[in-house]
Amino acid sequence: MIEVFVTVNYKDRKYHTNVIVEKEMTWDYIKRIAEEQVKKQWNS
């Protein structure tokens, strides 16, 4: 497992989040997880 720091654009703002994934994960999958995390945080 590795920790990846990602910048996500959400509602015209940039948010930094970290994602813990396995080394074999593709960038598209990591990006999708990060976007979902930011959306969950702001919709809670």
C-alpha positions in Angstrom: 0.0 0.0 0.0 1.2 3.5 -0.8 -0.1 7.0 0.1 -0.7 9.3 -2.9 -1.5 13.0 -2.6 -3.9 14.3 -5.2 -5.3 17.7 -6.1 -8.9 17.6 -7.1 -11.0 20.3 -8.8 -14.5 20.4 -7.3 -17.0 23.2 -7.8 -14.3 25.4 -9.3 -12.0 25.0 -6.3 -8.9 22.9 -5.8 -8.7 20.5 -2.9 -5.8 18.4 -1.7 -6.5 14.9 -0.5 -4.6 11.7 0.2 -5.5 8.3 -1.0 -4.1 5.0 0.2 -4.0 2.5 -2.6 -2.0 -0.5 -3.8 1.0 0.1 -6.0 -0.7 -1.6 -9.0 -3.6 0.8 -9.2 -3.9 3.0 -12.3 -3.8 6.7 -12.1 -7.4 6.9 -13.4 -8.6 4.7 -10.5 -6.7 6.7 -7.9 -8.1 10.0 -9.3 -11.6 8.6 -9.2 -11.2 7.6 -5.5 -9.8 11.0 -4.7 -12.8 12.8 -6.4 -15.3 10.6 -4.5 -13.6 11.4 -1.2 -13.8 15.1 -1.8 -17.5 14.9 -2.9 -18.4 12.8 0.2 -16.7 15.3 2.5 -18.6 18.3 1.0 -22.0 16.5 0.8 -21.9 15.3 4.4 
